[in-house]
Every structure is written in C-alpha cells, then in structure tokens.
C-alpha cells in the first residue's frame, strides 16, 4: 500500500515550520504569511547564504529533490510562490 502524498495543508504547515526553524523567524510572524508575503529580498533573514539551507531542509522534510536549475527568484519571491513550487515537487515525487 503506497502512502498518500501530503495534502496542501500539510505542505503549508511543514513549509511554515521550516521557515521558522531555518531562518529563526517567530512562529506568529510566519503564521501571518499569505500568498503575497515577500520572502527573498523582503526578509533580511533570507539572504543568499540562507537559501541553500532552506532548500536542503525543504528537500529533507518533504522528501523531494530540488535541482539547481529549478531554483529561481520567482519561486523564492513570495510565500505563495514557494508553496506552489513545493506542492508541485511533492506531486512529482
């Protein structure tokens, strides 16, 4: 019996936890993020050095592989963009 892919809600919850853990953000702040909340270029904690750690943690916790050529500014620009990317990768795997 194969396990079901995580739901959108489960991915959203995991992604918010990853942002808190990797970037040291306050849970209350992250809970207020919506699809249009700016990430890269908007959160001082998410600089170019933090991106690698963030992506590695997303891979580990969601059980996906993120190829270098899939990483672009658009996926990291907003919370909605990152969530949509993560959901698509989970469906692929």
N, C-alpha and C positions, 0 to 999 in steps of 0.2 A: 504494500500500500504506500503510495507516494504521499509526501506531506504537501499540504496546500501552501501556495505562495502566501506570504503575509498580505493582509489587507492594506488598503491605502491608509487607514487609521493607524495600523501597527507600524507601517513605514514612517509615517509622520511622527509618531511617538518616539521611535528609535532615533530618527534624524534630529529631533529636538534634544534628546539626551546626549547625542554625540556632540552637538554644538556646545552644550553646557560643559561636558567633560573635556573636550579637546581645547576649547577656547577659554574655558574658565568663566563663561557667562553666567549670569544669575538666571535661575530657572524661571522666575517671574518675567524677566525680560524676554526670554525665549518663548514662553507661552503666549506672549502678545504678538509674536511674529505672524504676519499673514502673507499671502502670496506675493505681495508687492514690497515687502520689507527688504531693504537693500542689505546685501552681505558684503561681498568683496568690494572694497573702495568706500564702504559705508561703516563697517565695523573695524575699529582700529586693531582689534584682536585678530582679525582675519587678514593677515598680511601674506606676502608670497611665501614666507617660511612656514606659516601655519597651514597653508593649503595642502601640502604633502601629507602632513599628519592627519588632517581632516579626511582626506580621500582614503588613506590607509585604514582609518577607523571605520569609515563607511563600508569599505570592502569587507573588513572583518565581521562587522556586526550584521550586515545584510547578506553576507555570503555571495558577493558579486566580485567581478574583476573589472576594474576601470582601466582601459587602455590610455596611454599618454595622448593619443590623437583624439580622444573623446573629451579631453579637458579643454574647456574654453571659457572665456569671460562670461558668456551668456549663461552657462549653467551655474556659475557662481555669483551672478549679479544680484539675484533675488532669492528669497526663500522658496518661492513658488517654482523657480527655475531649477533649483537644486532638488526639490521634492519630485518634480516631474522627471528629472533625469534618473533619480534613484528608483522611482517606480518602474520606469521603462527598463532599467537594467535588471531589476528583480524579475520582471515578466520574461525577459530574455533568458535568464539563467535556469 
